[in-house]
Amino acid sequence: MEDIFLYSFLSFLLAFIAFKLLLQTRTQHKHLPPSPPSLPILGHLHLVKKPLHRTFHRLSQKYGHVFSLRFGSRLVVIISSPSAVEECFTKNDIVLANRPGLSVGRHLGYNYTTLVSAPYGDHWRNLRRISTLEIFSTNRLNMFVGIRRDEVKCLLRKLSKNSCQGFAKVELKSMFSELTFNIIMRMVAGKRYYGEDVKDVEEAREFRELVSEVIKMSGASNPGEFVAFLRWIDYGGLEKKLKGFAKRTDVFMQGLIDEARNKDEEGKKTMINHLLSLQKSQPEYYTDQIIKGLMLVSATLL
């Protein structure tokens, strides 16, 4: 009897959720672009097959250049018309400025307060202004041209050593990756974490592990983002991993900030030093959390 009651309850619960989702779809999205038939709860997830661009192309041939899909509880609009894309990013750019609230943005993006995860509004506009003027401006980037030159020379020296006895086969992908991260971190914190001249071996190892985890998690799919009850039970354990990884990342970046602050900036022209100088004049806004969020954006977009 207990098993019958449990199965009946679960069946009723699933049917109720499916009915609510179907009712919500019909009442709240009456003017959506055309869409193929969907399944309860899953929506159109059953249609998504790799490679995605071919799946979307096949659907666009049947439903037009603008059509809608539902990935579980999330609405997705697919656009393959250049003129429609242009309109989205010009006339309607503000309407489409927000991003979905994914778990990565909640944990790694300091609860959606970084530039890449914050909703459109005063806070986002202020972050964009700061990034444009204080981090990504031509003048600011030109200040670090010496760093880029040094790291390229280091790469060329390494390549020359590998081929000093004649032609040699080298794996350039990892070398270019190390070159990129060394340039970024020298600009942000004045430190190298790959190759030669690594001063703190343990700190460099921690940084390399964090980078490796970021790459893994950025490519990981989380079904809980699309089906709510999978998120509630943390299906796959990704939510737990994100929490632990976010804490490690925060501790690492806070350590870089504290180190720069304790050394009183020593006249260095790193991005951390510059942001800490702004913190002295505007402490109410340039908090450590805001600076760590800007550091994340810098490491991602530079």
C-alpha positions in Angstrom: 0.0 0.0 0.0 2.9 2.4 0.8 4.4 1.8 -2.6 1.1 2.4 -4.4 0.6 5.6 -2.5 4.2 6.8 -3.3 3.9 6.1 -7.0 0.4 7.7 -7.1 1.8 10.8 -5.4 4.7 11.1 -7.7 2.5 10.6 -10.8 0.2 13.3 -9.5 3.1 15.6 -8.9 4.6 15.2 -12.3 1.2 15.6 -14.0 0.6 18.8 -11.9 4.0 20.2 -12.9 3.4 19.4 -16.6 -0.1 21.0 -16.5 1.3 24.2 -14.9 4.1 24.5 -17.4 1.7 23.9 -20.3 -0.7 26.5 -18.9 2.1 29.0 -18.4 3.3 28.5 -21.9 -0.2 29.1 -23.4 -1.1 32.1 -21.3 2.2 34.0 -21.1 3.7 33.5 -24.5 0.9 34.0 -27.0 3.0 36.0 -29.5 6.1 33.9 -29.7 7.6 32.9 -33.1 6.6 29.6 -34.5 7.7 26.5 -32.6 7.6 22.7 -33.1 5.5 20.6 -30.8 7.0 20.2 -27.4 6.9 17.7 -24.5 5.7 18.4 -21.0 8.6 19.4 -18.7 11.3 18.7 -21.3 10.0 21.1 -23.9 12.1 20.7 -27.0 15.2 19.2 -25.4 14.5 15.9 -27.1 15.1 17.6 -30.5 18.5 19.0 -29.5 21.2 16.9 -31.1 24.8 17.6 -32.0 26.0 19.3 -34.0 23.7 22.1 -32.8 24.0 24.3 -35.9 22.7 21.5 -38.1 19.8 20.9 -35.8 18.9 24.6 -35.8 19.4 24.8 -39.6 17.0 21.9 -40.1 14.4 23.5 -37.9 14.8 26.9 -39.6 14.0 25.3 -42.9 10.6 24.3 -41.6 9.8 27.1 -39.1 11.5 30.1 -40.6 14.6 32.2 -39.8 13.1 33.2 -36.4 11.6 30.4 -34.3 11.2 29.6 -30.6 12.2 26.5 -28.5 11.7 25.6 -24.9 14.6 24.0 -23.2 12.8 22.7 -20.2 11.5 25.8 -18.4 13.7 28.2 -20.4 12.5 30.0 -23.5 15.0 30.2 -26.4 14.6 32.1 -29.6 16.7 31.0 -32.5 17.5 33.7 -35.2 19.3 32.9 -38.4 18.4 36.0 -40.4 21.2 38.6 -40.6 18.7 41.4 -40.8 16.8 40.1 -37.7 20.1 39.7 -35.8 21.1 43.3 -36.7 17.7 44.5 -35.4 18.2 42.6 -32.1 21.6 44.3 -31.5 20.6 47.8 -32.5 16.9 48.7 -32.1 16.2 46.1 -29.4 19.6 45.8 -27.7 18.3 47.0 -24.3 15.4 44.5 -24.4 17.9 41.7 -25.0 20.7 42.9 -22.7 19.9 40.5 -19.9 21.4 37.0 -19.6 19.8 33.9 -18.1 20.4 33.5 -14.4 22.6 30.4 -14.5 24.4 28.8 -11.5 27.8 29.9 -12.8 26.7 33.5 -12.6 25.3 33.0 -9.1 28.4 31.4 -7.6 31.4 32.6 -9.7 29.7 35.9 -10.6 29.2 37.0 -7.0 25.4 36.6 -7.2 25.1 38.2 -10.6 27.0 41.4 -9.8 29.9 41.1 -12.4 29.7 42.7 -15.8 29.1 39.5 -17.6 26.3 38.3 -15.3 24.6 41.4 -13.9 21.1 42.3 -15.2 20.8 45.5 -17.2 20.5 48.6 -15.0 22.4 51.2 -13.2 24.9 48.8 -11.7 25.6 47.2 -15.0 26.0 50.5 -16.7 28.5 51.7 -14.1 30.5 48.5 -14.4 30.6 48.9 -18.2 31.8 52.5 -17.8 34.5 51.5 -15.4 35.6 48.6 -17.6 35.7 50.9 -20.7 37.6 53.7 -19.0 39.8 52.0 -16.4 40.5 48.6 -17.8 40.0 48.2 -21.6 40.8 51.8 -22.7 43.4 52.2 -25.4 45.6 54.1 -23.0 45.4 51.5 -20.3 46.2 48.6 -22.6 49.1 50.5 -24.2 50.7 50.8 -20.8 51.2 47.0 -20.8 52.7 46.7 -24.3 56.1 45.9 -22.7 54.6 42.9 -20.9 53.2 41.6 -24.2 56.5 42.1 -25.9 58.4 40.3 -23.1 56.1 37.3 -23.1 56.3 36.9 -26.9 60.1 37.0 -26.6 60.0 34.3 -24.0 57.9 32.1 -26.3 60.3 32.6 -29.2 63.3 31.8 -27.0 61.6 28.6 -25.9 60.8 27.6 -29.5 64.4 28.3 -30.5 65.7 26.0 -27.8 63.4 23.2 -28.9 64.7 23.5 -32.5 68.4 24.3 -31.8 69.4 20.8 -33.1 67.3 21.0 -36.2 63.7 20.8 -37.0 61.5 19.8 -34.1 57.8 19.1 -33.6 56.2 21.3 -30.9 52.7 21.5 -29.5 51.7 25.2 -29.9 48.2 25.1 -28.4 49.5 24.8 -24.8 52.2 27.3 -25.5 49.8 29.9 -26.7 47.5 29.3 -23.8 50.4 29.8 -21.3 51.5 32.9 -23.2 47.9 34.3 -22.9 47.6 33.6 -19.2 51.0 35.0 -18.4 50.2 38.2 -20.2 46.9 38.6 -18.5 48.1 37.9 -15.0 51.1 40.1 -15.4 48.7 42.9 -16.4 46.3 42.1 -13.6 48.7 41.2 -10.7 52.2 41.5 -12.0 52.9 37.7 -11.8 53.8 34.9 -14.1 52.3 31.5 -13.4 53.6 29.4 -16.4 57.1 28.6 -17.6 60.3 30.2 -16.2 60.6 33.0 -13.6 57.7 31.7 -11.5 58.5 33.1 -8.0 55.8 31.3 -5.9 55.6 27.7 -7.1 52.6 26.8 -4.9 50.6 29.9 -5.9 51.3 29.1 -9.5 50.1 25.6 -9.1 46.9 26.8 -7.5 46.3 29.2 -10.3 46.9 26.5 -13.0 44.4 24.2 -11.1 41.8 26.9 -11.0 42.2 27.6 -14.8 41.8 23.9 -15.5 38.6 23.7 -13.4 37.2 26.8 -15.2 37.7 25.1 -18.5 36.0 22.0 -17.3 33.0 23.7 -15.8 32.5 26.1 -18.7 32.1 23.1 -20.9 29.9 21.1 -18.5 26.2 20.9 -19.2 23.9 21.2 -16.2 20.4 19.7 -16.8 19.3 21.5 -13.6 19.4 24.8 -15.4 16.5 23.7 -17.6 14.5 21.3 -15.4 13.8 22.7 -12.0 13.4 19.6 -9.9 16.8 18.4 -11.1 18.3 21.6 -9.7 16.6 21.0 -6.4 18.3 17.6 -5.9 21.5 18.9 -7.5 21.5 16.2 -10.2 25.1 15.5 -11.2 26.5 17.4 -8.2 27.5 20.4 -10.3 26.0 22.9 -7.9 28.1 21.6 -5.0 31.2 21.7 -7.2 30.5 25.2 -8.2 30.2 26.4 -4.6 33.5 24.8 -3.6 35.2 26.1 -6.7 33.8 29.6 -6.2 35.2 29.7 -2.7 38.6 28.7 -3.8 38.6 31.3 -6.6 37.5 34.0 -4.2 40.2 33.1 -1.7 42.8 33.2 -4.4 41.8 36.6 -5.7 41.4 38.1 -2.3 44.9 37.0 -1.6 46.2 38.9 -4.6 44.3 42.0 -3.4 45.5 41.7 0.2 49.1 41.3 -1.0 48.9 44.4 -3.2 47.3 46.4 -0.4 49.9 45.3 2.2 52.8 46.2 -0.1 51.1 49.6 -0.5 51.2 49.1 -4.2 54.9 49.8 -4.5 54.4 52.0 -7.5 53.4 49.0 -9.7 51.0 49.7 -12.5 49.0 46.5 -12.4 45.2 46.6 -12.7 44.8 45.6 -9.1 47.0 48.5 -7.9 45.0 50.9 -10.1 41.6 49.7 -8.8 42.9 49.9 -5.2 43.9 53.5 -5.8 40.4 54.1 -6.9 39.1 52.4 -3.8 40.8 55.0 -1.6 38.8 57.8 -3.2 35.5 55.8 -3.7 35.5 53.1 -1.0 31.7 52.8 -1.0 31.7 51.5 -4.5 35.2 50.0 -5.2 34.7 47.3 -2.6 36.9 44.2 -2.7 34.0 42.2 -4.2 33.6 44.7 -7.0 37.4 44.6 -7.7 37.4 40.8 -7.7 34.5 40.9 -10.2 36.4 43.3 -12.4 39.4 41.0 -12.2 37.3 38.1 -13.4 36.1 40.1 -16.3 39.7 41.2 -17.1 41.0 37.6 -17.1 38.1 36.5 -19.3 37.9 39.3 -21.9 41.4 40.7 -22.2 
